[in-house]
Structures are given as structure tokens and as C-alpha cells.
Amino acid sequence: MKKTFFLLLALFLALTFTNCGENQIDKPKDLIKYSVLKEGISDTPIKVQISSDILIEEKDSITEEKLKSLLNYLYQVKINQTGFDYGENPNTIAIYAYTSKSKAESGNGLWIAMISKMYDDKNPKFDLNETQFKSLKEIKENKWNLTYNQRKEIWKKIILAERKAQKDADIKYSLTGSNVTQEVIENNVTYMRKQKEKYEKEIMSESKITEEILEKIGIEGITNGWEFPKK
């Protein structure tokens, strides 16, 4: 009788620990399909943090409510996770949802939605990136005698030109060290603008477009949340 009791108890405990984590949380119906791109855990005396980047795999069916449902569900899974050295559960959570891997890797905050909780927050906070959300309905049409893909390539060149111009300025008029004066800062800004103008003229010549079109493509990229080139 005792042996049977202990066998049943062992089975019960095994099932309990097997069902820890995601299986404990009720999955919402019609949950958007997603995959995990990256996850990190910081287990320190100050805070136990879980950060996660996920990729939405059903872009055609995205709504704000579905994003909320998915991120709230994932938050509940993470906040109930155990097995840490400095806390029973995490006290800091940050989950970012992206619509493409390239946007996630760009490092420029191109997430479409996120949910977060700082260690001193009582409740999580959901945020929707309006620019990225609106970009789901972006029409990939021809404009200014340029295809959608051609404009995106020019957009990347614009961003790279700006980075290169800033690098040139930082080399010529360094803003690091203890001898940075107001004059050095002003010279840095002026030289950066000069170099930027130079590189943009090269883009216009190469792409056979006017300055007006270049500016319009720059605005289009920002408005539609286009991904930034890595380097």
C-alpha cells in the first residue's frame, strides 16, 4: 500500500514539473505564429531579467489586438519562469516583436510591438510602434520613375552616406577627449554637413535623380520604417 502511494506521489510530482512554464499558461485562441530570434537572461542580485526578440510569421493577419494577445501570453510565460539564482521569478521582462529578421538585426528600434516590465513596475506595459504598424499596408508601387526596390537601395545609400560623413567629421574634428571646445563642435557639425552633401551628390549622379527626389526617398524611408543598413 505504501509502495503504491509513493509511486503515485512520484508520478504526480513528475507530471507537475513536466508541465512547468508554457504549458501552465492558457494559450489564447488564434495565437499568431511566431519564432524566437534571440533570448537573453541576466541573473544578478539587482535584477533577474529576460529579454526576447521574436519574429511574427503571419504578417497578413496582424492586428493590434492579436499582437497584444501574443505578447501578453509570452509575458505570462516568462514572468512565471523559475530556476534563477537571485530570485524565484524574473522581475524585469522585455519582449520585442518584429516583422522581419533584417529589422530585428538593424538595431534601430524597428519593432512593431513590445511588452516590458521594469523591476519596480507593478504591471507590464504594451507599446505599439505606429510607424511599423502602418508600414504593413505600404503599397510597393513605382514612384518618380523608380521601382520600390530601387528606392530602398537609394535609401540605404543615403543612410550610409550620412554615417560616412559623420565618421569623416569625427576624424577631422574629434569630439572625444578633454580638449573639446565649442569651436570644435561647430567645426564637426559643419564638416559633417559638407561631406554629407558631397556624398549625396554622388548618389544623385549615380542614380540619375534630382535633389528633390533624394529628399522624397529619405522621407519615404522614415515614414514607412524601412530597415537601416547594418554597415
C-alpha angles and dihedrals in degrees: 000000000000091000091053091049093052092046091053091046092051090049091050093051092047092052091046094055093041090058095051119123122011095012091060092060119074110240114228117240117262092017111186113252113250142162131211114249099179139352131187135186127201112191109185137140090254098050143352105218135184119190123183138180116203133186119224107223099187103060094159093063100043118134130164091249092052091050090050091048093051097045094044089051093049090046091055090050093051098042090054094049115119139188101087128141098222104036143015091240136006116277095192125053132175121175121176124193120206133186095214138023091233091057090050091050095045092080093216102113095263095153117135095213139356141184124207144171125190119212092258096044119105095204136024121257123224119206129188119204101222094195093054092042093053091046089069087076094045112139111226095214134147116266133179090001090302130112121234092254092048090054092049090053090051089048090056091050090051091054093045090049090054091049092048092049091052091048090051090051093048091053095048096039108022117205094197127091133040099289098069110133133183088256092055091050092050091047090050092053094045094049092046090055091047093052092044090054090049094052093044090054088055090052091049092050093046094045094038094232135131128246089253092057091046090055092047091053089050091053091045091054093051094043093051097040096241115189118260119236114257094231 
